[in-house]
Amino acid sequence: MEKGKALLENLSPGAFSQLEQKLKPLSPSLFTQVVEHAYGDVLQPGALATTSKQLILIAILAAQGGASVQLDKHLKAALSSGIQREQLLELADLVALYSGIQNGLALTRKLSEIELT
């Protein structure tokens, strides 16, 4: 749990507390899966750097559609970890090409809603 909590807090300060307050009461098992498996294992640096994994995850969420809340949180985490807005806009072009223009536009729109920091 601690390894996942540390990465989650590093990517998005305050996110662990939000998950603990909002998700854990609704589904303790899903909370555990997100923190221990997703952030404690899969998203940890390995052969792919965490920033590469973030870009891939954003592309998947955008391509699937319907995950606006998760997409928003991962975009903010990506920007705060040093991924450039221009990289995300280029990613939106790829999403549009391979997943449909509507998904690329949705990613671009979501990115435009996030304040420049």
LUMKELO-708407 format. One record per residue: y, x, z of N, C-alpha, C, O, CB in turn; residue in three letters. Coordinates in steps of 0.2 Angstrom, whole numbers, padded with zeros to 4 digits, always signed. Glycine has a CB too. Layout:
YXZYXZYXZYXZYXZALA;...
END
This chain:
-0006+0004+0000+0000+0000+0000+0006+0004+0000+0011+0003-0003+0000-0005+0006MET;+0006+0010+0004+0012+0014+0005+0014+0017-0002+0020+0018-0004+0011+0019+0010GLU;+0009+0020-0006+0011+0023-0012+0014+0018-0017+0019+0020-0020+0004+0025-0015LYS;+0012+0012-0017+0015+0007-0022+0022+0005-0019+0026+0004-0023+0010+0001-0022GLY;+0022+0004-0013+0029+0002-0010+0034+0008-0011+0040+0006-0013+0028+0001-0002LYS;+0032+0014-0011+0037+0020-0012+0039+0019-0020+0045+0020-0021+0033+0026-0011ALA;+0034+0019-0024+0036+0018-0031+0041+0012-0033+0046+0013-0036+0030+0018-0036LEU;+0039+0007-0030+0043+0000-0031+0050+0001-0029+0054-0001-0032+0039-0006-0028LEU;+0050+0004-0023+0057+0005-0020+0061+0010-0024+0067+0010-0024+0057+0007-0012GLU;+0058+0015-0026+0061+0021-0030+0064+0018-0037+0069+0019-0039+0056+0026-0032ASN;+0060+0013-0040+0062+0010-0046+0067+0005-0045+0072+0004-0049+0056+0007-0050LEU;+0066+0001-0040+0071-0005-0039+0072-0006-0031+0068-0009-0028+0068-0011-0042SER;+0077-0002-0028+0078-0003-0021+0078-0010-0019+0082-0014-0022+0084+0001-0019PRO;+0075-0012-0014+0075-0019-0011+0070-0023-0014+0068-0029-0011+0082-0022-0012GLY;+0066-0021-0019+0061-0025-0022+0055-0026-0018+0052-0032-0018+0059-0022-0029ALA;+0053-0021-0014+0047-0023-0010+0049-0028-0005+0044-0033-0004+0045-0016-0006PHE;+0054-0028-0002+0056-0033+0003+0056-0040+0000+0054-0045+0003+0063-0032+0006SER;+0059-0040-0006+0059-0047-0010+0053-0049-0011+0051-0055-0010+0063-0046-0017GLN;+0048-0045-0014+0041-0047-0015+0038-0049-0009+0034-0054-0008+0037-0041-0018LEU;+0039-0046-0003+0036-0047+0003+0038-0054+0006+0034-0058+0009+0037-0042+0008GLU;+0045-0056+0005+0047-0062+0007+0046-0068+0003+0044-0073+0005+0055-0061+0008GLN;+0045-0067-0004+0045-0072-0009+0038-0073-0011+0035-0079-0012+0049-0071-0015LYS;+0034-0068-0013+0027-0068-0016+0022-0068-0011+0017-0072-0011+0026-0063-0020LEU;+0022-0064-0006+0017-0064-0001+0015-0070+0003+0010-0072+0004+0019-0059+0005LYS;+0021-0074+0005+0019-0081+0008+0015-0086+0003+0011-0090+0005+0025-0084+0011PRO;+0017-0085-0003+0014-0090-0008+0007-0087-0010+0002-0091-0011+0018-0090-0015LEU;+0006-0081-0011+0000-0078-0013-0001-0071-0010+0001-0066-0014-0001-0078-0021SER;-0004-0070-0004-0005-0064-0002-0009-0059-0006-0008-0053-0007-0008-0064+0005PRO;-0014-0062-0010-0019-0058-0014-0015-0055-0020-0016-0050-0022-0025-0062-0016SER;-0010-0059-0023-0006-0057-0029-0001-0052-0026+0000-0047-0030-0003-0063-0032LEU;+0002-0053-0021+0006-0048-0018+0003-0041-0017+0005-0036-0019+0009-0050-0011PHE;-0003-0041-0015-0007-0035-0014-0009-0032-0020-0009-0026-0021-0014-0036-0010THR;-0011-0036-0025-0012-0033-0032-0006-0030-0035-0007-0025-0038-0015-0039-0037GLN;-0001-0033-0035+0005-0030-0037+0007-0024-0034+0008-0019-0038+0011-0035-0037VAL;+0007-0024-0028+0010-0018-0024+0004-0012-0024+0006-0006-0026+0011-0019-0017VAL;-0002-0014-0023-0007-0009-0022-0010-0006-0029-0010-0001-0030-0013-0011-0018GLU;-0011-0011-0033-0014-0010-0040-0009-0008-0045-0009-0002-0048-0018-0015-0042HIS;-0004-0012-0046+0001-0011-0051+0005-0005-0050+0005+0000-0053+0005-0017-0052ALA;+0009-0005-0044+0013+0000-0042+0010+0006-0039+0012+0012-0039+0019-0002-0038TYR;+0004+0005-0035+0001+0010-0032-0004+0014-0036-0006+0020-0034-0003+0007-0026GLY;-0006+0011-0042-0011+0015-0046-0008+0015-0053-0007+0021-0056-0017+0011-0046ASP;-0008+0010-0057-0007+0009-0064+0000+0012-0066+0000+0016-0071-0007+0002-0066VAL;+0005+0011-0062+0012+0013-0064+0014+0020-0061+0019+0023-0063+0017+0008-0062LEU;+0009+0023-0057+0010+0030-0055+0010+0035-0061+0007+0033-0066+0005+0032-0049GLN;+0014+0040-0060+0014+0045-0065+0007+0048-0066+0003+0049-0062+0019+0051-0064PRO;+0005+0049-0073-0001+0052-0074+0000+0055-0081+0005+0059-0082-0007+0046-0075GLY;-0005+0054-0086-0004+0057-0092+0003+0054-0096+0006+0058-0100-0010+0055-0097ALA;+0005+0048-0094+0011+0045-0096+0016+0046-0090+0014+0044-0085+0010+0038-0099LEU;+0022+0048-0092+0027+0048-0086+0029+0040-0085+0028+0036-0089+0033+0051-0089ALA;+0031+0039-0079+0033+0033-0077+0038+0029-0081+0038+0023-0083+0036+0033-0069THR;+0043+0033-0084+0048+0030-0089+0044+0028-0095+0046+0023-0098+0053+0036-0090THR;+0039+0032-0097+0036+0030-0103+0032+0023-0102+0032+0018-0106+0031+0035-0106SER;+0029+0023-0096+0025+0017-0094+0030+0011-0093+0029+0005-0095+0022+0018-0087LYS;+0036+0012-0091+0041+0007-0091+0043+0004-0098+0044-0002-0099+0048+0009-0087GLN;+0044+0008-0102+0046+0006-0109+0040+0002-0112+0041-0003-0115+0047+0012-0114LEU;+0034+0004-0111+0028+0001-0114+0028-0006-0110+0026-0011-0114+0021+0005-0112ILE;+0029-0006-0104+0028-0013-0100+0034-0018-0102+0032-0023-0103+0029-0011-0093LEU;+0040-0015-0104+0045-0019-0106+0043-0022-0113+0044-0028-0114+0052-0015-0107ILE;+0041-0018-0117+0038-0020-0124+0033-0026-0123+0033-0031-0127+0036-0014-0128ALA;+0028-0025-0119+0023-0030-0118+0026-0036-0116+0024-0042-0118+0018-0027-0113ILE;+0030-0036-0110+0033-0042-0108+0037-0046-0113+0037-0052-0114+0037-0040-0102LEU;+0041-0042-0117+0045-0045-0122+0041-0048-0127+0043-0053-0130+0050-0040-0125ALA;+0036-0044-0129+0031-0047-0135+0028-0053-0133+0027-0058-0137+0026-0042-0137ALA;+0026-0054-0126+0022-0060-0124+0027-0066-0124+0025-0071-0125+0019-0058-0117GLN;+0033-0064-0122+0038-0070-0121+0036-0074-0114+0030-0073-0112+0038-0075-0127GLY;+0041-0077-0112+0039-0082-0106+0039-0078-0099+0037-0081-0094+0033-0085-0107GLY;+0041-0072-0099+0041-0068-0093+0048-0065-0091+0049-0059-0090+0036-0062-0093ALA;+0053-0070-0092+0060-0068-0091+0062-0065-0085+0066-0060-0085+0064-0074-0092SER;+0059-0067-0079+0061-0064-0072+0058-0057-0072+0062-0052-0070+0058-0068-0067VAL;+0052-0056-0074+0049-0049-0074+0052-0045-0079+0054-0039-0077+0041-0050-0075GLN;+0054-0047-0085+0058-0043-0090+0064-0041-0087+0066-0035-0087+0059-0047-0096LEU;+0068-0045-0084+0074-0044-0081+0074-0038-0076+0078-0033-0076+0078-0050-0078ASP;+0069-0039-0071+0068-0034-0066+0066-0027-0069+0068-0022-0066+0063-0036-0061LYS;+0062-0027-0074+0059-0021-0077+0065-0017-0081+0065-0011-0081+0053-0022-0081HIS;+0069-0021-0084+0075-0019-0088+0080-0015-0083+0082-0010-0084+0079-0024-0092LEU;+0081-0018-0077+0086-0016-0072+0083-0009-0069+0086-0004-0069+0087-0021-0067LYS;+0076-0009-0068+0073-0003-0065+0073+0002-0070+0074+0008-0069+0066-0005-0063ALA;+0072+0001-0077+0072+0006-0082+0079+0009-0083+0080+0015-0083+0070+0003-0089ALA;+0084+0005-0083+0091+0008-0083+0093+0012-0077+0096+0017-0078+0096+0002-0084LEU;+0091+0010-0071+0092+0014-0065+0088+0020-0065+0090+0025-0061+0091+0009-0059SER;+0083+0021-0068+0079+0027-0068+0080+0031-0074+0077+0037-0075+0071+0025-0068SER;+0086+0030-0078+0088+0035-0083+0086+0033-0090+0088+0036-0094+0085+0041-0081GLY;+0083+0028-0091+0081+0025-0098+0088+0023-0101+0091+0019-0097+0076+0020-0098ILE;+0090+0025-0107+0096+0023-0109+0096+0016-0113+0091+0014-0115+0098+0028-0114GLN;+0102+0013-0113+0102+0006-0116+0100+0007-0123+0097+0002-0126+0109+0004-0115ARG;+0102+0012-0126+0101+0013-0134+0093+0013-0135+0091+0011-0140+0104+0019-0136GLU;+0090+0016-0130+0082+0017-0131+0079+0010-0130+0075+0008-0134+0079+0021-0125GLN;+0082+0006-0126+0080-0001-0125+0081-0006-0131+0078-0010-0133+0082-0004-0119LEU;+0087-0004-0134+0089-0008-0140+0084-0006-0146+0083-0010-0150+0096-0007-0142LEU;+0083+0000-0146+0078+0002-0152+0071-0001-0150+0068-0003-0155+0077+0010-0152GLU;+0069-0001-0144+0063-0005-0142+0063-0012-0144+0058-0015-0147+0062-0004-0135LEU;+0069-0015-0144+0069-0022-0146+0068-0023-0153+0065-0028-0156+0077-0025-0144ALA;+0070-0018-0157+0069-0018-0165+0062-0018-0166+0059-0021-0170+0073-0012-0168ASP;+0058-0013-0162+0051-0013-0163+0047-0019-0161+0043-0022-0164+0048-0007-0159LEU;+0050-0022-0155+0047-0029-0153+0048-0034-0159+0043-0038-0160+0050-0031-0147VAL;+0054-0034-0161+0055-0039-0167+0051-0038-0173+0048-0043-0176+0063-0039-0169ALA;+0050-0032-0175+0046-0030-0181+0038-0032-0180+0035-0035-0184+0046-0023-0182LEU;+0036-0031-0174+0028-0032-0173+0027-0038-0169+0021-0040-0169+0026-0026-0169TYR;+0031-0041-0166+0030-0047-0162+0034-0053-0164+0033-0059-0161+0031-0045-0154SER;+0039-0052-0168+0043-0058-0170+0050-0057-0168+0052-0055-0163+0040-0064-0167GLY;+0054-0059-0173+0061-0058-0172+0064-0062-0165+0068-0059-0162+0065-0061-0178ILE;+0061-0068-0164+0063-0071-0158+0062-0067-0151+0066-0067-0147+0059-0078-0157GLN;+0057-0063-0151+0055-0059-0145+0060-0053-0145+0062-0051-0140+0048-0057-0145ASN;+0062-0050-0151+0066-0045-0151+0073-0047-0149+0077-0044-0145+0067-0042-0158GLY;+0075-0053-0151+0082-0056-0150+0082-0058-0142+0087-0056-0139+0083-0062-0154LEU;+0077-0060-0139+0077-0062-0132+0077-0056-0128+0081-0056-0123+0070-0065-0130ALA;+0074-0050-0130+0075-0044-0126+0082-0041-0127+0085-0039-0122+0070-0039-0129LEU;+0085-0042-0133+0092-0039-0134+0097-0044-0130+0101-0041-0126+0094-0040-0141THR;+0095-0050-0130+0100-0055-0126+0099-0053-0118+0104-0053-0115+0098-0062-0127ARG;+0093-0052-0116+0092-0051-0109+0095-0044-0107+0098-0044-0102+0084-0050-0107LYS;+0095-0039-0111+0098-0033-0110+0106-0034-0110+0109-0030-0106+0096-0028-0115LEU;+0108-0038-0114+0116-0039-0114+0118-0042-0108+0124-0042-0106+0118-0043-0120SER;+0114-0046-0104+0116-0050-0098+0116-0045-0092+0119-0047-0087+0111-0055-0097GLU;+0113-0039-0093+0113-0034-0087+0120-0030-0088+0121-0027-0093+0107-0030-0088ILE;+0123-0030-0082+0129-0026-0082+0128-0019-0083+0124-0016-0081+0133-0027-0075GLU;+0133-0016-0086+0133-0009-0087+0135-0006-0081+0139-0008-0077+0138-0007-0093LEU;+0131+0000-0079+0132+0003-0072+0135+0010-0074+0136+0014-0069+0126+0003-0068THR;
END
